[in-house]
Amino acid sequence: MTQADALLLAKAVNKAEKKTTYATVVIAPPHIYLSIVGKAAAEISLAAQTVSVHDGGAHTGEVTARQLKDLGVSYVIVGHSERRAAGVTDAEVQAKVTKVLAAGCTPIVCIGEQSRDEHGDFFSFVEGQLRSLAEGLSAGQLKKVVIAYEPIWAIGTGKTATAEDVKEMQLFIESTLTKLYDRPTARKVSLLYGGSVKPHNAAVLHAEGGMDGFLVGGASLKAADFSAIIAATN
């Protein structure tokens, strides 16, 4: 994506956002375009695609949570499947979440299994990610976290979890958080689904999947598609 591409997309999404009534629209351009996109789409919240685990110091190339906050960022994606594939661990995800919260931003924490098995072992994998996230986080902090369930097998593959799959995971995440904290806390955590969300399936996934919204991937790079998905959740 070039700077010109980012600006055109931001302006188109900003226009679509004005038509929404209930949906909260957040866009996550590359770090180098955060400032210009923020100016072009002033009515939309900005998210960063990743963040440093450090507060500062000799870490050339790293961008801290406080620096992102200074750029006008409100949300930070932490532990995206592509970042995890590059080596980010559960422990690093938890540490980054703490930094993001301390900077006054909202972390969007990605979780999800590589594949599904008929025995349901993937639930244990997701539970492990949630338990790691909860380490050191108070109930008050957890309520400020957004959790995005992105089954890796459904990202960029054309495969999509069914509404039943999504609902099942929504209930499982809520149940796990209830065990780790309590039901009122679990109910306060916003949940998103990400994984081949398109205009043709967004309405069903939103209505029947039980999640609060979407973490949109490839479809977010096409203004018309992204606008249609926004409309489906409105």
C-alpha positions as CSV (number, residue, x, y, z in Angstrom):
1,M,0.0,0.0,0.0
2,T,1.3,3.5,-1.0
3,Q,0.6,6.7,0.8
4,A,-1.9,7.7,-2.0
5,D,-3.7,4.3,-1.6
6,A,-3.9,4.8,2.2
7,L,-5.4,8.3,1.8
8,L,-8.0,7.3,-0.8
9,L,-9.1,4.4,1.4
10,A,-9.2,6.4,4.5
11,K,-11.4,9.1,2.9
12,A,-13.8,6.5,1.5
13,V,-14.2,4.8,4.8
14,N,-14.6,8.1,6.6
15,K,-17.5,8.9,4.3
16,A,-19.1,5.5,4.9
17,E,-18.6,5.9,8.7
18,K,-20.8,9.0,8.7
19,K,-23.8,6.9,7.7
20,T,-23.4,4.5,10.7
21,T,-25.6,4.7,13.8
22,Y,-24.2,2.2,16.2
23,A,-21.0,0.8,14.7
24,T,-17.6,1.9,16.0
25,V,-15.2,2.0,13.1
26,V,-11.5,1.7,13.6
27,I,-8.8,1.6,10.9
28,A,-5.2,0.3,11.3
29,P,-2.9,1.7,8.6
30,P,0.9,0.9,8.6
31,H,2.8,3.0,11.2
32,I,4.3,5.3,8.6
33,Y,0.8,6.4,7.5
34,L,-0.8,6.9,10.9
35,S,-0.5,10.7,10.9
36,I,-1.7,11.3,7.4
37,V,-4.6,8.8,7.7
38,G,-5.6,10.3,11.0
39,K,-5.9,13.8,9.4
40,A,-7.8,12.4,6.4
41,A,-10.3,10.4,8.5
42,A,-10.6,12.5,11.6
43,E,-13.9,11.0,12.6
44,I,-12.6,7.4,12.7
45,S,-10.5,6.0,15.5
46,L,-6.9,4.9,14.7
47,A,-5.3,1.6,15.5
48,A,-1.7,0.5,15.2
49,Q,-0.9,-2.9,13.7
50,T,1.6,-3.8,16.4
51,V,3.7,-2.2,19.2
52,S,7.0,-2.7,21.0
53,V,7.3,-4.7,24.2
54,H,9.7,-2.0,25.4
55,D,8.9,1.4,26.9
56,G,12.1,2.9,25.4
57,G,15.8,2.5,25.4
58,A,18.2,1.2,22.8
59,H,15.8,-0.7,20.6
60,T,16.2,0.8,17.1
61,G,13.2,0.5,14.9
62,E,10.8,-0.2,17.8
63,V,7.7,2.0,18.3
64,T,6.4,2.2,21.9
65,A,2.8,2.5,23.1
66,R,3.4,6.0,24.3
67,Q,4.7,7.1,20.9
68,L,1.7,5.6,19.2
69,K,-0.6,7.5,21.7
70,D,1.2,10.7,20.7
71,L,0.3,10.0,17.1
72,G,-3.4,9.9,18.0
73,V,-3.7,6.1,18.2
74,S,-6.6,4.9,20.3
75,Y,-6.3,1.1,19.7
76,V,-3.4,-1.2,19.2
77,I,-3.6,-4.7,17.7
78,V,-1.5,-7.1,19.8
79,G,-0.6,-10.7,18.9
80,H,-2.1,-10.7,15.3
81,S,-1.6,-14.2,13.8
82,E,1.0,-12.9,11.4
83,R,3.0,-11.4,14.3
84,R,2.7,-14.6,16.3
85,A,3.9,-16.5,13.2
86,A,6.9,-14.2,13.2
87,G,7.8,-15.3,16.7
88,V,5.7,-13.2,19.1
89,T,4.9,-15.4,22.2
90,D,2.0,-15.4,24.6
91,A,4.2,-13.9,27.2
92,E,5.2,-11.0,24.9
93,V,1.5,-10.5,24.0
94,Q,0.7,-10.1,27.7
95,A,3.6,-7.7,28.3
96,K,2.5,-5.6,25.3
97,V,-1.1,-5.4,26.5
98,T,0.2,-4.0,29.8
99,K,2.2,-1.3,28.0
100,V,-0.8,-0.4,25.8
101,L,-3.1,-0.1,28.8
102,A,-0.6,2.0,30.6
103,A,-0.4,4.4,27.7
104,G,-4.1,4.9,27.7
105,C,-4.9,2.9,24.6
106,T,-7.2,0.0,24.0
107,P,-5.5,-3.3,23.1
108,I,-7.1,-5.6,20.5
109,V,-5.7,-9.0,21.4
110,C,-5.8,-11.6,18.7
111,I,-6.2,-15.3,19.7
112,G,-7.1,-18.4,17.6
113,E,-6.1,-21.9,16.7
114,Q,-4.0,-23.1,13.7
115,S,-6.5,-25.8,12.8
116,R,-9.7,-27.5,14.2
117,D,-9.8,-31.1,15.2
118,E,-12.7,-33.4,15.8
119,H,-11.7,-33.9,19.5
120,G,-12.0,-30.2,20.4
121,D,-8.3,-29.9,21.4
122,F,-8.3,-26.5,19.8
123,F,-10.3,-25.2,22.7
124,S,-7.4,-26.0,25.0
125,F,-5.1,-24.0,22.8
126,V,-7.4,-21.0,22.9
127,E,-7.8,-21.4,26.7
128,G,-4.1,-21.3,27.1
129,Q,-3.9,-18.0,25.2
130,L,-6.6,-16.5,27.4
131,R,-4.9,-17.7,30.6
132,S,-1.6,-16.2,29.5
133,L,-3.4,-12.9,28.7
134,A,-5.0,-12.9,32.1
135,E,-1.8,-13.2,34.1
136,G,-1.2,-9.9,35.9
137,L,-4.3,-8.2,34.6
138,S,-6.9,-7.1,37.1
139,A,-10.6,-7.4,36.3
140,G,-10.6,-3.6,35.7
141,Q,-7.8,-3.9,33.2
142,L,-9.4,-6.8,31.4
143,K,-12.6,-4.8,30.9
144,K,-10.6,-2.4,28.8
145,V,-9.3,-5.2,26.5
146,V,-10.9,-6.2,23.2
147,I,-10.4,-9.8,22.2
148,A,-10.4,-10.8,18.5
149,Y,-10.9,-14.4,17.7
150,E,-9.2,-15.1,14.4
151,P,-9.0,-18.9,13.5
152,I,-5.7,-19.0,11.6
153,W,-7.1,-21.6,9.2
154,A,-9.7,-19.1,8.0
155,I,-7.3,-16.2,7.3
156,G,-6.6,-15.5,3.7
157,T,-7.7,-19.0,2.8
158,G,-11.2,-18.3,1.5
159,K,-12.4,-20.6,4.3
160,T,-14.7,-19.0,6.9
161,A,-15.9,-20.3,10.2
162,T,-19.6,-20.8,10.2
163,A,-21.9,-18.7,12.4
164,E,-22.3,-21.8,14.6
165,D,-18.5,-22.0,15.0
166,V,-18.2,-18.4,15.9
167,K,-21.0,-18.6,18.4
168,E,-19.5,-21.7,20.0
169,M,-16.2,-19.8,20.4
170,Q,-17.9,-16.7,21.8
171,L,-19.5,-18.8,24.5
172,F,-16.3,-20.6,25.2
173,I,-14.3,-17.4,25.5
174,E,-16.9,-15.9,27.8
175,S,-17.0,-19.1,29.9
176,T,-13.2,-19.2,30.2
177,L,-13.0,-15.5,31.3
178,T,-15.8,-16.2,33.8
179,K,-13.7,-18.9,35.4
180,L,-10.6,-16.7,35.4
181,Y,-12.5,-13.6,36.8
182,D,-16.3,-13.6,37.1
183,R,-19.3,-13.4,34.9
184,P,-19.9,-9.6,35.1
185,T,-16.2,-9.0,34.1
186,A,-16.4,-11.5,31.2
187,R,-19.6,-9.9,29.9
188,K,-17.8,-6.5,29.7
189,V,-15.1,-7.7,27.4
190,S,-15.8,-6.8,23.7
191,L,-15.3,-9.7,21.3
192,L,-14.5,-9.6,17.6
193,Y,-14.3,-12.2,14.9
194,G,-11.7,-12.1,12.1
195,G,-11.3,-14.6,9.3
196,S,-12.4,-14.1,5.7
197,V,-15.2,-11.7,6.6
198,K,-16.8,-10.5,3.4
199,P,-19.8,-8.4,2.5
200,H,-21.8,-11.5,1.6
201,N,-21.3,-13.2,5.0
202,A,-20.9,-10.3,7.5
203,A,-24.6,-9.9,8.3
204,V,-25.1,-13.6,9.2
205,L,-21.9,-13.8,11.1
206,H,-22.8,-10.7,13.1
207,A,-26.4,-11.7,13.7
208,E,-25.8,-15.3,14.7
209,G,-22.2,-15.4,15.7
210,G,-22.6,-13.6,19.0
211,M,-19.5,-11.4,18.6
212,D,-19.6,-7.7,19.0
213,G,-18.0,-6.9,15.7
214,F,-15.2,-7.9,13.2
215,L,-11.5,-7.6,12.8
216,V,-11.5,-7.3,9.0
217,G,-8.5,-8.3,6.9
218,G,-8.3,-8.3,3.1
219,A,-11.8,-6.9,2.6
220,S,-10.7,-3.7,4.5
221,L,-8.5,-2.8,1.6
222,K,-11.5,-2.3,-0.7
223,A,-13.6,0.7,0.4
224,A,-16.8,-0.7,-1.1
225,D,-16.4,-4.1,0.7
226,F,-15.4,-2.5,4.0
227,S,-18.3,-0.1,3.8
228,A,-20.7,-3.0,3.2
229,I,-19.3,-4.8,6.2
230,I,-19.7,-1.7,8.3
231,A,-23.4,-1.5,7.2
232,A,-23.9,-5.1,8.0
233,T,-23.0,-4.5,11.7
234,N,-24.9,-1.2,11.9
